[in-house]
Amino acid sequence: MVAKILSGLVGLIMLSTTVSWLFDPAGAAASLGMNTILDGIGRSTLIGDFTAFFAAITTFIAIGIYKEEGKWLFSAAIILGLAAVFRNGAWLIHGADYATTPIIAEVLFTIILIYSGRQLNKAD
């Protein structure tokens, strides 16, 4: 039960971000530290890809909770964990500002999802 609650909380945060990208992309972009939302095809790519990113995580978590199968939570964890890895790459390779708070959140959510996935698998 704890696994479902913890992963559900992560899922709600991801759902909130998905909805924000759908209905207030400028606000969603700003919340992630982006000063502009781009124009033309860049705007389409930014909104489409970010919405898909958060919607996929939300969907994987929802399926994992509903089906009580950890593999779905692991799928969401992979996406979030890779986001943290690539943020570090952006800092190391491309000179981006170090995104401490988002990286901590992504790592924490990844750990929660892995823990929850393992718990669901043990209950099987």
DSSP file (Angstrom, degrees, kcal/mol; ACC not computed):
  #  RESIDUE AA STRUCTURE BP1 BP2  ACC     N-H-->O    O-->H-N    N-H-->O    O-->H-N    TCO  KAPPA ALPHA  PHI   PSI    X-CA   Y-CA   Z-CA
    1    1 A M     >        0   0    0      0, 0.0     4,-2.2     0, 0.0     5,-0.2   0.000 360.0 360.0 360.0 -40.8    0.0    0.0    0.0
    2    2 A V  H  >  +     0   0    0      1,-0.2     4,-3.0     2,-0.2     5,-0.3   0.897 360.0  55.2 -60.9 -40.0    2.9    2.4    0.8
    3    3 A A  H  > S+     0   0    0      1,-0.2     4,-2.4     2,-0.2     5,-0.3   0.905 108.4  47.5 -60.5 -41.9    4.4    1.7   -2.6
    4    4 A K  H  > S+     0   0    0      2,-0.2     4,-2.1     1,-0.2    -1,-0.2   0.892 113.3  48.2 -67.0 -39.4    1.1    2.7   -4.3
    5    5 A I  H  X S+     0   0    0     -4,-2.2     4,-2.1     2,-0.2    -2,-0.2   0.945 113.9  45.4 -67.1 -48.1    0.8    5.9   -2.2
    6    6 A L  H  X S+     0   0    0     -4,-3.0     4,-1.8     1,-0.2    -2,-0.2   0.943 117.4  42.8 -62.2 -48.3    4.4    7.0   -2.8
    7    7 A S  H  X S+     0   0    0     -4,-2.4     4,-2.6    -5,-0.3    -1,-0.2   0.858 111.4  56.9 -68.4 -32.3    4.3    6.3   -6.5
    8    8 A G  H  X S+     0   0    0     -4,-2.1     4,-2.4    -5,-0.3    -1,-0.2   0.879 104.4  52.1 -63.5 -37.9    0.9    7.8   -6.7
    9    9 A L  H  X S+     0   0    0     -4,-2.1     4,-1.9     2,-0.2    -2,-0.2   0.915 110.5  47.2 -64.3 -42.6    2.2   11.1   -5.2
   10   10 A V  H  X S+     0   0    0     -4,-1.8     4,-2.4     1,-0.2    -2,-0.2   0.924 111.4  52.8 -62.3 -42.6    5.0   11.1   -7.9
   11   11 A G  H  X S+     0   0    0     -4,-2.6     4,-2.7     1,-0.2    -2,-0.2   0.880 106.7  51.8 -60.1 -39.8    2.3   10.4  -10.5
   12   12 A L  H  X S+     0   0    0     -4,-2.4     4,-2.5     2,-0.2    -1,-0.2   0.895 109.3  49.8 -65.2 -39.6    0.2   13.4   -9.3
   13   13 A I  H  X S+     0   0    0     -4,-1.9     4,-1.9     2,-0.2    -2,-0.2   0.924 113.2  46.5 -63.3 -43.6    3.2   15.7   -9.5
   14   14 A M  H  X S+     0   0    0     -4,-2.4     4,-2.3     2,-0.2    -2,-0.2   0.883 111.7  51.5 -66.6 -38.0    3.9   14.5  -13.1
   15   15 A L  H  X S+     0   0    0     -4,-2.7     4,-2.7     2,-0.2     5,-0.2   0.913 108.2  52.0 -63.4 -42.9    0.2   14.8  -14.0
   16   16 A S  H  X S+     0   0    0     -4,-2.5     4,-2.1     1,-0.2    -1,-0.2   0.902 111.0  47.2 -59.7 -41.9    0.1   18.3  -12.7
   17   17 A T  H  X S+     0   0    0     -4,-1.9     4,-2.3     2,-0.2    -1,-0.2   0.882 110.3  53.0 -68.9 -37.8    3.1   19.1  -14.9
   18   18 A T  H  X S+     0   0    0     -4,-2.3     4,-1.8     2,-0.2    -2,-0.2   0.945 110.4  46.9 -59.4 -49.2    1.5   17.4  -17.9
   19   19 A V  H  X S+     0   0    0     -4,-2.7     4,-2.6     1,-0.2     5,-0.4   0.887 109.9  54.1 -62.0 -39.4   -1.6   19.5  -17.5
   20   20 A S  H  X S+     0   0    0     -4,-2.1     4,-2.8     1,-0.2     8,-0.4   0.915 107.8  49.3 -61.5 -43.2    0.5   22.7  -17.1
   21   21 A W  H  < S+     0   0    0     -4,-2.3    -1,-0.2     1,-0.2    -2,-0.2   0.840 113.4  48.7 -65.0 -31.7    2.3   21.9  -20.4
   22   22 A L  H  < S+     0   0    0     -4,-1.8    -2,-0.2    -5,-0.2    -1,-0.2   0.921 127.7  19.4 -71.9 -44.3   -1.1   21.4  -22.1
   23   23 A F  H  < S+     0   0    0     -4,-2.6    -2,-0.2     1,-0.2    -3,-0.2   0.645 137.4  24.2-108.1 -18.2   -2.8   24.5  -20.9
   24   24 A D     X  +     0   0    0     -4,-2.8     4,-2.7    -5,-0.4     3,-0.2  -0.435  62.4 161.4-144.4  65.0   -0.1   26.9  -19.8
   25   25 A P  H  > S+     0   0    0      0, 0.0     4,-2.8     0, 0.0     5,-0.2   0.839  77.2  55.1 -60.8 -33.3    3.1   26.0  -21.6
   26   26 A A  H  > S+     0   0    0      2,-0.2     4,-2.4     1,-0.2     5,-0.1   0.930 111.9  44.1 -64.3 -42.9    4.7   29.4  -20.9
   27   27 A G  H  > S+     0   0    0     -3,-0.2     4,-2.2     2,-0.2    -1,-0.2   0.890 113.6  50.6 -66.4 -40.0    4.1   28.9  -17.2
   28   28 A A  H  X S+     0   0    0     -4,-2.7     4,-0.8    -8,-0.4    -2,-0.2   0.916 111.6  48.1 -63.9 -42.6    5.3   25.3  -17.4
   29   29 A A  H ><>S+     0   0    0     -4,-2.8     5,-2.5    -5,-0.2     3,-0.9   0.927 111.1  50.4 -62.6 -44.9    8.5   26.4  -19.2
   30   30 A A  H ><5S+     0   0    0     -4,-2.4     3,-1.9     1,-0.3    -1,-0.2   0.878 104.3  58.0 -61.4 -37.9    9.1   29.2  -16.7
   31   31 A S  H 3<5S+     0   0    0     -4,-2.2    -1,-0.3     1,-0.3    -2,-0.2   0.733 106.4  50.5 -66.0 -20.3    8.7   26.7  -13.8
   32   32 A L  T <<5S-     0   0    0     -3,-0.9    -1,-0.3    -4,-0.8    -2,-0.2   0.264 126.8-100.2 -99.5  10.3   11.6   24.7  -15.4
   33   33 A G  T < 5S+     0   0    0     -3,-1.9     2,-0.5     1,-0.3    -3,-0.2   0.614  74.5 143.0  86.5  12.9   13.8   27.8  -15.7
   34   34 A M      < -     0   0    0     -5,-2.5    -1,-0.3    -6,-0.2    -2,-0.1  -0.769  36.9-161.0 -90.0 127.3   13.2   28.5  -19.4
   35   35 A N  S    S+     0   0    0     -2,-0.5     2,-0.3    -3,-0.1    -1,-0.1   0.776  74.8  26.9 -78.4 -27.1   13.1   32.2  -20.1
   36   36 A T        -     0   0    0     -7,-0.1     3,-0.1     1,-0.0    -1,-0.0  -0.903  61.6-143.6-132.3 162.3   11.3   31.8  -23.4
   37   37 A I        -     0   0    0     -2,-0.3    10,-0.2     1,-0.2     9,-0.2   0.341  48.8-127.0-105.6   4.8    9.0   29.3  -25.0
   38   38 A L        -     0   0    0      8,-0.1     2,-0.3     5,-0.0    -1,-0.2   0.103  19.7-104.2  72.3 171.9   10.4   29.6  -28.5
   39   39 A D    >>  -     0   0    0     -3,-0.1     3,-1.2     4,-0.0     4,-0.6  -0.848  68.4  -4.7-128.5 164.8    8.6   30.3  -31.7
   40   40 A G  H >> S-     0   0    0     -2,-0.3     4,-1.7     1,-0.3     3,-0.6  -0.195 128.7  -6.6  59.1-137.1    7.4   28.3  -34.8
   41   41 A I  H 3> S+     0   0    0      1,-0.2     4,-2.9     2,-0.2    -1,-0.3   0.819 132.5  63.5 -63.0 -31.7    8.5   24.6  -35.0
   42   42 A G  H <> S+     0   0    0     -3,-1.2     4,-2.7     2,-0.2    -1,-0.2   0.894 103.0  48.4 -59.1 -40.0   10.6   25.1  -31.9
   43   43 A R  H <X S+     0   0    0     -4,-0.6     4,-2.8    -3,-0.6     5,-0.3   0.925 111.5  49.8 -65.6 -44.3    7.5   25.9  -29.9
   44   44 A S  H  X S+     0   0    0     -4,-1.7     4,-2.7     1,-0.2     5,-0.3   0.921 113.8  45.8 -59.2 -44.7    5.7   22.8  -31.3
   45   45 A T  H  X S+     0   0    0     -4,-2.9     4,-2.8     2,-0.2     5,-0.4   0.931 113.6  48.5 -64.7 -46.8    8.7   20.7  -30.4
   46   46 A L  H  X S+     0   0    0     -4,-2.7     4,-2.1    -5,-0.2     5,-0.3   0.948 118.4  38.5 -59.9 -51.5    9.1   22.1  -26.9
   47   47 A I  H  X S+     0   0    0     -4,-2.8     4,-2.3     2,-0.2     5,-0.3   0.937 119.8  46.7 -67.8 -46.3    5.4   21.7  -26.0
   48   48 A G  H  X S+     0   0    0     -4,-2.7     4,-2.2    -5,-0.3    -2,-0.2   0.934 116.8  41.9 -62.2 -47.3    5.0   18.4  -27.7
   49   49 A D  H  X S+     0   0    0     -4,-2.8     4,-2.4    -5,-0.3    -1,-0.2   0.910 116.9  46.0 -70.7 -42.3    8.1   16.8  -26.3
   50   50 A F  H  X S+     0   0    0     -4,-2.1     4,-2.2    -5,-0.4     5,-0.2   0.903 113.6  49.4 -68.2 -39.1    7.8   18.0  -22.8
   51   51 A T  H  X S+     0   0    0     -4,-2.3     4,-2.8    -5,-0.3     5,-0.2   0.933 112.6  48.1 -63.4 -44.1    4.1   17.2  -22.6
   52   52 A A  H  X S+     0   0    0     -4,-2.2     4,-2.7    -5,-0.3     5,-0.2   0.898 109.0  54.9 -62.0 -40.9    4.9   13.7  -23.9
   53   53 A F  H  X S+     0   0    0     -4,-2.4     4,-1.8     1,-0.2    -2,-0.2   0.953 115.7  36.2 -56.4 -53.6    7.7   13.3  -21.4
   54   54 A F  H  X S+     0   0    0     -4,-2.2     4,-2.4     1,-0.2    -2,-0.2   0.860 116.8  52.9 -72.9 -34.8    5.5   14.1  -18.4
   55   55 A A  H  X S+     0   0    0     -4,-2.8     4,-2.8    -5,-0.2    -2,-0.2   0.889 108.3  51.3 -67.2 -38.3    2.5   12.3  -19.8
   56   56 A A  H  X S+     0   0    0     -4,-2.7     4,-2.8    -5,-0.2     5,-0.2   0.930 111.1  47.2 -63.8 -45.0    4.5    9.1  -20.4
   57   57 A I  H  X S+     0   0    0     -4,-1.8     4,-2.3    -5,-0.2    -2,-0.2   0.938 113.6  48.4 -61.0 -46.1    5.8    9.1  -16.8
   58   58 A T  H  X S+     0   0    0     -4,-2.4     4,-2.5     1,-0.2    -2,-0.2   0.920 112.9  48.2 -59.3 -45.3    2.3    9.7  -15.5
   59   59 A T  H  X S+     0   0    0     -4,-2.8     4,-2.7     2,-0.2     5,-0.2   0.920 110.4  50.2 -64.1 -45.7    0.9    6.9  -17.7
   60   60 A F  H  X S+     0   0    0     -4,-2.8     4,-2.5     1,-0.2    -1,-0.2   0.909 112.6  47.6 -59.9 -42.0    3.5    4.4  -16.7
   61   61 A I  H  X S+     0   0    0     -4,-2.3     4,-2.5    -5,-0.2     5,-0.2   0.932 111.9  49.5 -65.2 -45.0    2.9    5.2  -13.0
   62   62 A A  H  X S+     0   0    0     -4,-2.5     4,-2.7     1,-0.2    -2,-0.2   0.919 113.2  46.3 -61.2 -43.9   -0.9    4.9  -13.4
   63   63 A I  H  X S+     0   0    0     -4,-2.7     4,-3.2     2,-0.2     5,-0.3   0.921 111.7  52.3 -64.4 -43.0   -0.5    1.5  -15.2
   64   64 A G  H  X>S+     0   0    0     -4,-2.5     5,-1.3    -5,-0.2     4,-0.9   0.907 113.5  43.0 -60.0 -42.7    1.9    0.3  -12.6
   65   65 A I  H  <5S+     0   0    0     -4,-2.5    -2,-0.2     3,-0.2    -1,-0.2   0.939 117.2  46.2 -68.0 -46.4   -0.4    1.1   -9.7
   66   66 A Y  H  <5S+     0   0    0     -4,-2.7    -2,-0.2     1,-0.2    -3,-0.2   0.928 122.5  34.2 -63.1 -47.0   -3.5   -0.2  -11.4
   67   67 A K  H  <5S-     0   0    0     -4,-3.2    -1,-0.2    -5,-0.2    -2,-0.2   0.559 102.0-131.0 -86.0  -7.9   -1.9   -3.5  -12.6
   68   68 A E  T  <5 +     0   0    0     -4,-0.9     2,-0.5    -5,-0.3    -3,-0.2   0.919  59.5 140.9  55.4  46.6    0.3   -3.7   -9.5
   69   69 A E    >>< -     0   0    0     -5,-1.3     3,-1.2    -6,-0.3     4,-0.7  -0.973  46.8-154.6-124.6 118.6    3.3   -4.4  -11.7
   70   70 A G  H 3> S+     0   0    0     -2,-0.5     4,-2.3    47,-0.3     3,-0.4   0.753  85.4  76.2 -62.1 -26.9    6.6   -2.9  -10.8
   71   71 A K  H 3> S+     0   0    0      1,-0.3     4,-1.6     2,-0.2    -1,-0.2   0.825  93.2  53.4 -58.7 -31.0    7.9   -2.9  -14.4
   72   72 A W  H <> S+     0   0    0     -3,-1.2     4,-1.7     2,-0.2    -1,-0.3   0.888 108.6  48.2 -70.5 -38.3    5.8    0.1  -15.2
   73   73 A L  H  X S+     0   0    0     -4,-0.7     4,-2.3    -3,-0.4    -2,-0.2   0.862 108.6  54.8 -68.8 -34.5    7.2    2.1  -12.3
   74   74 A F  H  X S+     0   0    0     -4,-2.3     4,-2.4     2,-0.2    -1,-0.2   0.873 104.2  55.2 -64.0 -36.5   10.7    1.1  -13.5
   75   75 A S  H  X S+     0   0    0     -4,-1.6     4,-1.6    -5,-0.2    -2,-0.2   0.928 109.9  45.0 -61.8 -44.4    9.9    2.5  -16.9
   76   76 A A  H  X S+     0   0    0     -4,-1.7     4,-2.3     1,-0.2    -2,-0.2   0.898 111.6  53.9 -64.4 -39.7    8.9    5.8  -15.3
   77   77 A A  H  X S+     0   0    0     -4,-2.3     4,-3.1     1,-0.2     5,-0.2   0.874 104.4  55.0 -63.4 -37.7   12.1    5.7  -13.2
   78   78 A I  H  X S+     0   0    0     -4,-2.4     4,-2.5     2,-0.2    -1,-0.2   0.933 109.1  47.1 -61.1 -45.8   14.3    5.2  -16.2
   79   79 A I  H  X S+     0   0    0     -4,-1.6     4,-1.8     2,-0.2    -2,-0.2   0.944 116.4  43.1 -62.9 -48.0   12.9    8.3  -17.9
   80   80 A L  H  X S+     0   0    0     -4,-2.3     4,-1.7     1,-0.2    -2,-0.2   0.909 114.1  50.9 -65.5 -41.5   13.3   10.4  -14.7
   81   81 A G  H  X S+     0   0    0     -4,-3.1     4,-2.1     1,-0.2    -1,-0.2   0.904 109.7  50.1 -63.3 -40.8   16.7    9.0  -13.9
   82   82 A L  H  X S+     0   0    0     -4,-2.5     4,-3.0    -5,-0.2     5,-0.2   0.854 104.7  58.3 -66.6 -33.2   18.0    9.7  -17.5
   83   83 A A  H  X S+     0   0    0     -4,-1.8     4,-1.9     2,-0.2    -1,-0.2   0.924 107.7  47.0 -60.2 -42.3   16.7   13.3  -17.2
   84   84 A A  H  X S+     0   0    0     -4,-1.7     4,-1.9     2,-0.2    -2,-0.2   0.915 112.5  49.8 -64.8 -42.6   19.0   13.7  -14.2
   85   85 A V  H  X S+     0   0    0     -4,-2.1     4,-1.9     1,-0.2    -2,-0.2   0.938 112.9  45.9 -60.3 -47.6   21.9   12.1  -16.0
   86   86 A F  H  X S+     0   0    0     -4,-3.0     4,-2.3     1,-0.2    -1,-0.2   0.779 106.8  58.0 -72.9 -25.8   21.4   14.3  -19.0
   87   87 A R  H  X S+     0   0    0     -4,-1.9     4,-1.7    -5,-0.2    -1,-0.2   0.916 107.8  48.4 -63.8 -42.0   21.1   17.5  -16.9
   88   88 A N  H  X S+     0   0    0     -4,-1.9     4,-3.0     1,-0.2    -2,-0.2   0.893 110.0  52.0 -63.4 -38.8   24.5   16.7  -15.5
   89   89 A G  H  X>S+     0   0    0     -4,-1.9     4,-3.1     1,-0.2     5,-0.8   0.891 105.5  54.3 -63.0 -39.7   25.7   16.2  -19.1
   90   90 A A  H  X5S+     0   0    0     -4,-2.3     6,-2.2     3,-0.2     4,-0.9   0.877 113.4  43.7 -61.1 -37.1   24.3   19.6  -20.0
   91   91 A W  H  X5S+     0   0    0     -4,-1.7     4,-0.8     4,-0.2    -2,-0.2   0.938 120.0  39.8 -72.0 -48.8   26.3   21.1  -17.2
   92   92 A L  H  <5S+     0   0    0     -4,-3.0    -2,-0.2     2,-0.1    -3,-0.2   0.906 129.7  25.3 -69.3 -42.9   29.5   19.2  -17.8
   93   93 A I  H  <5S+     0   0    0     -4,-3.1    -3,-0.2    -5,-0.2    -2,-0.1   0.840 131.2  31.2 -94.2 -37.2   29.6   19.3  -21.6
   94   94 A H  H  <<S-     0   0    0     -4,-0.9    -3,-0.2    -5,-0.8    -2,-0.1   0.396  99.1-115.2-112.0   2.4   27.6   22.3  -22.6
   95   95 A G     <  +     0   0    0     -4,-0.8    -4,-0.2    -6,-0.2    -3,-0.1   0.707  55.2 160.9  74.9  19.7   28.2   24.8  -19.8
   96   96 A A        -     0   0    0     -6,-2.2    -1,-0.2     1,-0.1     3,-0.0  -0.342  51.2 -91.7 -67.2 155.0   24.6   24.9  -18.6
   97   97 A D        -     0   0    0      1,-0.1     2,-0.5     2,-0.0    -1,-0.1  -0.385  50.5 -99.4 -60.4 146.2   23.9   26.2  -15.1
   98   98 A Y        -     0   0    0      1,-0.1     2,-1.4    -7,-0.1     3,-0.2  -0.608  30.2-148.4 -74.7 123.5   23.9   23.3  -12.6
   99   99 A A     >  +     0   0    0     -2,-0.5     4,-2.4     1,-0.2     5,-0.2  -0.549  29.8 164.5 -93.5  69.2   20.2   22.4  -12.0
  100  100 A T  H  >  +     0   0    0     -2,-1.4     4,-2.6     1,-0.2    -1,-0.2   0.921  69.8  45.6 -56.2 -53.6   20.5   21.3   -8.3
  101  101 A T  H  > S+     0   0    0      1,-0.2     4,-2.4     2,-0.2    -1,-0.2   0.935 115.3  45.1 -63.1 -49.0   16.9   21.3   -7.3
  102  102 A P  H  > S+     0   0    0      0, 0.0     4,-2.7     0, 0.0    -1,-0.2   0.896 113.8  51.0 -62.1 -36.9   15.5   19.6  -10.4
  103  103 A I  H  X S+     0   0    0     -4,-2.4     4,-2.7     2,-0.2     5,-0.2   0.927 109.9  49.2 -65.4 -43.5   18.2   17.0  -10.3
  104  104 A I  H  X S+     0   0    0     -4,-2.6     4,-2.7    -5,-0.2    -1,-0.2   0.924 112.7  48.3 -60.0 -44.2   17.5   16.3   -6.6
  105  105 A A  H  X S+     0   0    0     -4,-2.4     4,-3.0    -5,-0.2     5,-0.2   0.930 112.4  48.0 -62.3 -45.7   13.8   15.9   -7.4
  106  106 A E  H  X S+     0   0    0     -4,-2.7     4,-2.2     2,-0.2    -2,-0.2   0.904 114.1  46.2 -64.4 -40.7   14.4   13.6  -10.4
  107  107 A V  H  X S+     0   0    0     -4,-2.7     4,-2.5     2,-0.2    -1,-0.2   0.928 114.2  48.3 -66.9 -44.2   16.8   11.4   -8.3
  108  108 A L  H  X S+     0   0    0     -4,-2.7     4,-2.5    -5,-0.2    -2,-0.2   0.936 113.3  46.8 -61.3 -46.9   14.4   11.3   -5.4
  109  109 A F  H  X S+     0   0    0     -4,-3.0     4,-2.5     1,-0.2    -1,-0.2   0.884 111.3  52.8 -62.9 -38.1   11.4   10.4   -7.6
  110  110 A T  H  X S+     0   0    0     -4,-2.2     4,-2.5    -5,-0.2    -1,-0.2   0.928 110.2  47.3 -62.0 -45.4   13.6    7.8   -9.3
  111  111 A I  H  X S+     0   0    0     -4,-2.5     4,-2.8     2,-0.2     5,-0.2   0.917 112.0  50.3 -62.6 -43.9   14.4    6.2   -6.0
  112  112 A I  H  X S+     0   0    0     -4,-2.5     4,-2.9     1,-0.2    -2,-0.2   0.921 112.3  47.3 -60.4 -44.4   10.8    6.3   -4.9
  113  113 A L  H  X S+     0   0    0     -4,-2.5     4,-2.7     2,-0.2    -2,-0.2   0.886 112.7  48.0 -68.3 -38.6    9.7    4.6   -8.1
  114  114 A I  H  X S+     0   0    0     -4,-2.5     4,-2.4     2,-0.2    -2,-0.2   0.938 114.3  47.0 -65.8 -45.7   12.3    1.9   -7.9
  115  115 A Y  H  X S+     0   0    0     -4,-2.8     4,-2.3    -5,-0.2    -2,-0.2   0.943 114.8  46.5 -57.9 -48.5   11.5    1.2   -4.3
  116  116 A S  H  X S+     0   0    0     -4,-2.9     4,-2.5    -5,-0.2    -2,-0.2   0.899 110.8  52.3 -64.1 -41.0    7.8    1.1   -5.1
  117  117 A G  H  X S+     0   0    0     -4,-2.7     4,-2.0     1,-0.2   -47,-0.3   0.908 110.0  48.7 -61.5 -41.3    8.3   -1.1   -8.1
  118  118 A R  H  X S+     0   0    0     -4,-2.4     4,-2.1     2,-0.2    -1,-0.2   0.897 110.6  51.2 -65.0 -39.8   10.3   -3.6   -6.0
  119  119 A Q  H  X S+     0   0    0     -4,-2.3     4,-1.7     1,-0.2    -2,-0.2   0.914 109.8  49.1 -64.1 -42.1    7.6   -3.6   -3.4
  120  120 A L  H  X S+     0   0    0     -4,-2.5     4,-0.5     1,-0.2    -1,-0.2   0.889 110.9  50.7 -64.0 -38.0    4.9   -4.3   -5.9
  121  121 A N  H >< S+     0   0    0     -4,-2.0     3,-0.6     1,-0.2    -1,-0.2   0.860 107.7  52.9 -68.2 -35.0    7.0   -7.1   -7.3
  122  122 A K  H 3< S+     0   0    0     -4,-2.1    -1,-0.2     1,-0.2    -2,-0.2   0.861 104.5  56.1 -66.6 -34.5    7.5   -8.6   -3.9
  123  123 A A  H 3<        0   0    0     -4,-1.7    -1,-0.2     1,-0.3    -2,-0.2   0.659 360.0 360.0 -70.8 -14.8    3.7   -8.6   -3.3
  124  124 A D    <<        0   0    0     -3,-0.6    -1,-0.3    -4,-0.5    -2,-0.1   0.476 360.0 360.0 -67.8 360.0    3.3  -10.6   -6.5
